[in-house]
Amino acid sequence: MIDMYALFVIFLSLPIIHSSTTNLPSRELRLKHGGQVLKSLERLLNFFESDVNNLNVDGLYGLRIAQGQLESLNQIFNSAVNQTVRITDKNHYIESLYIQIERIANRSSNQLKIKSPEYLKRFQLLTNKPFRIDYDIRQINPKYYETDSRTAEFDEEESDECFAQLLGSNDRLNTTQCSITSSCWSLVTSTLTKDYRLTHQLLWFLTAKMLGCIDHRNLSKIANQNLKYLEERFCTNIYYDAQTNFELNDNQDLFLEQILLCSIIGYEQFLRLDWLQTILSWQHMNYGCFSDDSNLISKRHLLVEQQMLNGCLSHKSGLASGVLAVYARGYLQYSTK
């Protein structure tokens, strides 16, 4: 096993261009649609609570991402330095959604310990608490868009093994967190990738950051510069892929994953209003969940989807909960602007 941090420090670092310019709609539209997505999220959570026994690990992870966004938004509203906020959550609505996710997660974990103990154990660090990560407003950089042919070839088991190495939860003896084999390092840093292979590369590095595999070590400034470069390269390509995906309605599950992973770290270009309105149109009118776009079954790459009541899908609905929460956070945290 190779210490991931040592590799990260020597990884090629390129200049990073930062921007604090927001790409969000007007304040009036942010307030209107921010409240709308919270209501949609509530409907989705009510569905999860009604069928918690069929929620799988991947769906639970999506809920933990949503919970982290709600926690951040609640802290923004209640911050002592945020005295000029013109809207308040006096009824503690956001907090109540946060508590509801905690209740669902606890019940789901108890069931998963029985139904999928090994898979849960492998990813428990990602499902046992809210997923929080730095939100740094930035923009995609078109110069990082890879125009050459890119591969979507993706092996779910191979990806899971690389995550397990990072989490220190694989089956090898003397495994520690923040270590990785050279083959996994090649996988997560390779260029010219797309679709789930690309989003899982980004997710791997976000997980590494969340675990503290970078920030708490010496020379973290160099490592974080490299991480910024990777995030920028990944999210630039993900954005253009998502745009094509949206125009063709090619794969809704992938589209949700593309939006979620880049928006939670501050790429607000992903929080487009036209994308939100389309996503809301996918939510089941009666059940509040997200089901399969049946003409795309053959295009599904993930092996870890779980069907729930009424044809609803666990992974897709979990992703949607995170997307709705980050839209709420992105739209409502700028209520004074």
FILUMTOR-868180 format. One line per field, with one value per residue (C-alpha): x, y, z; chain. Coordinates in steps of 0.2 Angstrom, whole numbers, padded with zeros to 4 digits. Layout:
BEGIN
c1 <- (X, ...)
c2 <- (Y, ...)
c3 <- (Z, ...)
kette <- (A, ...)
This chain:
BEGIN
c1 <- (0000, 0006, 0003, -0010, -0004, 0014, 0007, -0004, 0010, 0020, 0006, 0007, 0000, -0007, -0012, -0029, -0041, -0053, -0069, -0082, -0095, -0111, -0121, -0137, -0154, -0161, -0164, -0183, -0181, -0169, -0181, -0196, -0187, -0177, -0193, -0200, -0186, -0187, -0205, -0200, -0187, -0199, -0210, -0196, -0191, -0208, -0207, -0191, -0198, -0213, -0202, -0185, -0183, -0179, -0167, -0149, -0132, -0130, -0147, -0142, -0126, -0136, -0147, -0131, -0125, -0142, -0141, -0124, -0131, -0146, -0134, -0123, -0139, -0145, -0129, -0129, -0146, -0141, -0124, -0119, -0110, -0126, -0136, -0142, -0151, -0169, -0177, -0177, -0182, -0192, -0202, -0186, -0191, -0173, -0169, -0184, -0179, -0162, -0169, -0180, -0165, -0156, -0172, -0172, -0154, -0154, -0168, -0160, -0144, -0152, -0160, -0144, -0134, -0145, -0148, -0131, -0118, -0102, -0107, -0112, -0097, -0086, -0094, -0100, -0089, -0099, -0116, -0115, -0115, -0119, -0107, -0099, -0086, -0080, -0091, -0079, -0088, -0079, -0082, -0078, -0063, -0066, -0047, -0048, -0061, -0054, -0059, -0051, -0060, -0064, -0069, -0084, -0078, -0082, -0080, -0091, -0081, -0064, -0071, -0078, -0061, -0052, -0064, -0062, -0043, -0046, -0058, -0047, -0061, -0056, -0052, -0033, -0022, -0015, -0026, -0025, -0035, -0028, -0018, -0020, -0012, -0003, -0017, -0031, -0021, -0020, -0038, -0043, -0031, -0033, -0038, -0050, -0064, -0083, -0100, -0099, -0081, -0077, -0090, -0083, -0065, -0071, -0081, -0065, -0056, -0070, -0070, -0052, -0054, -0068, -0058, -0044, -0031, -0025, -0029, -0022, -0004, 0012, 0013, -0006, -0005, 0003, -0009, -0024, -0018, -0017, -0035, -0041, -0034, -0042, -0059, -0058, -0053, -0066, -0080, -0077, -0078, -0093, -0102, -0101, -0106, -0121, -0126, -0126, -0135, -0148, -0151, -0153, -0162, -0149, -0147, -0157, -0147, -0131, -0137, -0141, -0124, -0116, -0125, -0123, -0105, -0099, -0112, -0108, -0091, -0096, -0098, -0114, -0115, -0123, -0137, -0146, -0164, -0169, -0160, -0170, -0187, -0183, -0178, -0193, -0204, -0196, -0202, -0217, -0233, -0241, -0226, -0213, -0199, -0189, -0192, -0183, -0184, -0189, -0182, -0165, -0163, -0150, -0140, -0138, -0121, -0122, -0124, -0130, -0148, -0162, -0180, -0192, -0211, -0221, -0206, -0196, -0177, -0166, -0149, -0158, -0169, -0155, -0145, -0161, -0162, -0144, -0147, -0163, -0154, -0139, -0151, -0159, -0142, -0136, -0152, -0156, -0139, -0138, -0155, -0147, -0140)
c2 <- (0000, 0018, 0033, 0043, 0059, 0057, 0054, 0069, 0081, 0076, 0075, 0088, 0105, 0118, 0136, 0138, 0152, 0156, 0166, 0172, 0177, 0168, 0161, 0160, 0168, 0183, 0185, 0183, 0168, 0160, 0163, 0156, 0140, 0138, 0136, 0125, 0112, 0111, 0106, 0093, 0087, 0085, 0074, 0063, 0061, 0056, 0043, 0036, 0035, 0025, 0012, 0013, -0006, -0005, 0009, 0003, 0009, 0020, 0028, 0031, 0040, 0052, 0056, 0059, 0071, 0080, 0081, 0089, 0103, 0106, 0107, 0120, 0130, 0129, 0135, 0150, 0155, 0154, 0162, 0176, 0185, 0183, 0197, 0205, 0190, 0195, 0178, 0167, 0149, 0153, 0137, 0127, 0119, 0115, 0108, 0096, 0090, 0086, 0077, 0067, 0061, 0056, 0046, 0038, 0034, 0026, 0015, 0011, 0006, -0006, -0015, -0014, -0023, -0038, -0037, -0030, -0031, -0033, -0019, -0007, -0011, -0006, 0011, 0014, 0030, 0037, 0033, 0035, 0054, 0069, 0071, 0089, 0096, 0114, 0125, 0136, 0146, 0144, 0142, 0129, 0132, 0128, 0126, 0110, 0102, 0086, 0086, 0070, 0053, 0049, 0032, 0028, 0010, 0008, -0007, -0005, -0018, -0010, 0007, 0000, -0008, 0009, 0017, 0003, 0006, 0024, 0021, 0007, -0005, -0018, -0036, -0034, -0036, -0020, -0009, 0010, 0025, 0036, 0022, 0016, 0004, 0011, 0003, 0012, 0029, 0027, 0024, 0039, 0051, 0045, 0058, 0056, 0048, 0052, 0047, 0036, 0033, 0052, 0056, 0042, 0049, 0065, 0057, 0047, 0063, 0072, 0057, 0058, 0077, 0073, 0060, 0072, 0063, 0079, 0094, 0088, 0084, 0094, 0103, 0103, 0119, 0109, 0095, 0106, 0115, 0098, 0094, 0111, 0107, 0089, 0096, 0109, 0097, 0084, 0097, 0106, 0090, 0084, 0101, 0099, 0081, 0085, 0098, 0085, 0073, 0086, 0090, 0072, 0066, 0052, 0046, 0054, 0045, 0050, 0068, 0069, 0062, 0075, 0090, 0084, 0080, 0097, 0108, 0103, 0110, 0126, 0125, 0135, 0134, 0117, 0125, 0130, 0135, 0125, 0110, 0111, 0113, 0097, 0087, 0092, 0086, 0069, 0068, 0056, 0066, 0054, 0046, 0060, 0048, 0046, 0031, 0024, 0032, 0015, 0018, 0020, 0003, -0003, 0012, 0010, 0007, 0006, -0012, -0005, 0001, -0005, -0005, 0002, 0003, 0009, 0007, 0020, 0018, 0020, 0026, 0038, 0045, 0047, 0057, 0068, 0071, 0078, 0088, 0096, 0100, 0108, 0118, 0124, 0128, 0137, 0147, 0152, 0156, 0171, 0178, 0195, 0198)
c3 <- (0000, -0004, 0007, -0003, 0004, -0002, -0020, -0019, -0014, -0029, -0041, -0055, -0049, -0062, -0060, -0052, -0057, -0043, -0044, -0031, -0045, -0042, -0057, -0047, -0052, -0044, -0026, -0029, -0039, -0026, -0012, -0022, -0028, -0012, -0003, -0017, -0016, 0003, 0001, -0013, -0001, 0013, 0001, -0003, 0015, 0019, 0006, 0012, 0030, 0023, 0015, 0025, 0025, 0006, 0007, 0002, 0007, -0008, -0005, 0013, 0008, -0003, 0012, 0022, 0009, 0010, 0029, 0028, 0016, 0028, 0043, 0034, 0029, 0047, 0053, 0041, 0046, 0065, 0063, 0075, 0060, 0049, 0058, 0041, 0035, 0029, 0031, 0045, 0049, 0064, 0063, 0063, 0046, 0040, 0057, 0057, 0040, 0047, 0061, 0050, 0040, 0056, 0061, 0043, 0043, 0061, 0056, 0039, 0047, 0058, 0044, 0033, 0047, 0044, 0025, 0019, 0034, 0024, 0012, 0026, 0036, 0021, 0019, 0036, 0038, 0024, 0031, 0050, 0050, 0039, 0024, 0026, 0015, 0011, 0000, -0010, -0023, -0040, -0058, -0071, -0082, -0100, -0103, -0094, -0105, -0113, -0131, -0135, -0135, -0117, -0109, -0099, -0095, -0076, -0065, -0049, -0039, -0044, -0039, -0022, -0018, -0021, -0009, 0004, 0003, 0007, 0021, 0028, 0027, 0014, 0019, 0019, 0034, 0042, 0032, 0037, 0031, 0017, 0009, -0009, -0021, -0036, -0047, -0038, -0039, -0058, -0058, -0048, -0057, -0075, -0088, -0103, -0093, -0092, -0085, -0069, -0070, -0070, -0056, -0045, -0047, -0040, -0026, -0021, -0019, -0010, 0002, 0005, 0009, 0021, 0030, 0033, 0022, 0015, 0026, 0043, 0036, 0033, 0017, 0015, 0005, -0009, -0008, -0008, -0023, -0032, -0026, -0032, -0049, -0049, -0044, -0058, -0071, -0065, -0064, -0080, -0089, -0079, -0082, -0101, -0100, -0089, -0102, -0116, -0104, -0100, -0119, -0124, -0108, -0109, -0091, -0076, -0063, -0069, -0072, -0053, -0048, -0060, -0052, -0034, -0033, -0041, -0033, -0015, -0016, -0023, -0042, -0043, -0062, -0059, -0049, -0065, -0064, -0080, -0073, -0056, -0065, -0075, -0060, -0050, -0065, -0062, -0045, -0043, -0041, -0028, -0019, -0019, -0025, -0041, -0052, -0067, -0084, -0091, -0109, -0100, -0091, -0103, -0100, -0081, -0076, -0057, -0050, -0033, -0036, -0026, -0030, -0017, -0016, -0031, -0043, -0034, -0034, -0019, -0026, -0038, -0025, -0013, -0026, -0028, -0010, -0010, -0026, -0018, -0002, -0011, -0022, -0006, 0002, -0013, -0016, 0002, 0009, -0002, 0004, 0008, -0010)
kette <- (A, A, A, A, A, A, A, A, A, A, A, A, A, A, A, A, A, A, A, A, A, A, A, A, A, A, A, A, A, A, A, A, A, A, A, A, A, A, A, A, A, A, A, A, A, A, A, A, A, A, A, A, A, A, A, A, A, A, A, A, A, A, A, A, A, A, A, A, A, A, A, A, A, A, A, A, A, A, A, A, A, A, A, A, A, A, A, A, A, A, A, A, A, A, A, A, A, A, A, A, A, A, A, A, A, A, A, A, A, A, A, A, A, A, A, A, A, A, A, A, A, A, A, A, A, A, A, A, A, A, A, A, A, A, A, A, A, A, A, A, A, A, A, A, A, A, A, A, A, A, A, A, A, A, A, A, A, A, A, A, A, A, A, A, A, A, A, A, A, A, A, A, A, A, A, A, A, A, A, A, A, A, A, A, A, A, A, A, A, A, A, A, A, A, A, A, A, A, A, A, A, A, A, A, A, A, A, A, A, A, A, A, A, A, A, A, A, A, A, A, A, A, A, A, A, A, A, A, A, A, A, A, A, A, A, A, A, A, A, A, A, A, A, A, A, A, A, A, A, A, A, A, A, A, A, A, A, A, A, A, A, A, A, A, A, A, A, A, A, A, A, A, A, A, A, A, A, A, A, A, A, A, A, A, A, A, A, A, A, A, A, A, A, A, A, A, A, A, A, A, A, A, A, A, A, A, A, A, A, A, A, A, A, A, A, A, A, A, A, A, A, A, A, A, A, A, A, A, A, A, A, A, A, A, A, A, A)
